[in-house]
Every structure is written in structure tokens, then in C-alpha cells.
Amino acid sequence: MTAEDILSNEDFKKCVEGKPLKDLFSIKTSHVAVPPKAMIEPSRLCEWCGEPTMVSKLIETDGRYMCRECSDHDYRPVAE
């Protein structure tokens, strides 16, 4: 695609203005499988930032349970 292939806003407006929607869009029925509802689990506070996090999503790092964000960073205290 080149710059000449791209319509300006004004040219685009002229192309679509006044046309019936059926000429501009193709509307079809679709069938999509809906995923099952997420399991509800209790939350526990991340031991570093204090953010409530679903228990199954906590990661044990250095004996502490942390959210993914905190467990991925190297800004934990050296000594407590």
C-alpha cells in the first residue's frame, strides 16, 4: 500500500456519505462459544505491596507470598 492508496479524511467522507449501511457493512450472525465462568477463590494480601490477590495466583518467593508483579521485580528488601 502506498500513500496514494490511502484516502484522506475528506475523500473517505465523500465515499461513504449518504450511502445505505447495507452497502457499507456486511452484517452476519455469528456463533461463538462462551468460555465457562472463572472460579471464584478467596483473596490474600500480597506480602510486599498489600494488593489483594486470588490465592491461586500468589507466588511464593523467599518464603513470602507475593503477586506476580512483585515476585517478578528485584526490589525486595535485603534485610528486615
PyMOL commands that set and color helices and strands:
alter all, ss='L'
color gray80, all
select helices_A, chain A and resi 3-5+9-16+21-24+55-57+68-71
alter helices_A, ss='H'
color red, helices_A
select strands_A, chain A and resi 43-45+52-54+59-61+64-66
alter strands_A, ss='S'
color yellow, strands_A
deselect
rebuild
show_as cartoon
